[in-house]
């Protein structure tokens, strides 16, 4: 049986650090193999690793901020409370998916976030922390990450505008994120 871990313990045990987009993060894998520049279709102009992976933790004060990456990514649930993910698709659709352990109630252990999809996420009400991972292919480089413009995206996706604003408002300063 696994002892109940606290967010602080997990941050320490996994060496997670505050991140601009995903709460707390530690990069765990970057492929030694790479794809040469010009081989992949746009928007992938530069060379990049074949794949990458990271741990991430979300807390009430450290949600997944509104952002997108060019790459397809797969979220994985490991431990903790469910994560409510909002995806803003390029065709104007929105999607709300819960990533968590409760399969009987429709939660997902994995969630594919298609490349170039703006998304944000938070814990469900009364949640304390979510520990998961993201795997990406091709591997992510800094040029692949774009923070979302809250005002612009709230206007384009009015059905979830209140949720986008609430998640953005929940971000706390680094020293008080737990």
Secondary structure, 3 states (H helix, E strand, C coil): CCCCCCHHHHHHHHCCEECCCECEEEEEEECCCEECCCCCCCCCCCCEECCEEEEEEEECCECEEEEEECCEEEEEEEEECCEEEEEECCCCCEEEEEECCCHHHCCECEEEECCCCEEEEEECCCCCEEEEEEEEECCCCHHHEEECCHHHHHHHCHHHHHHHHHHHHCCCCHHHCC
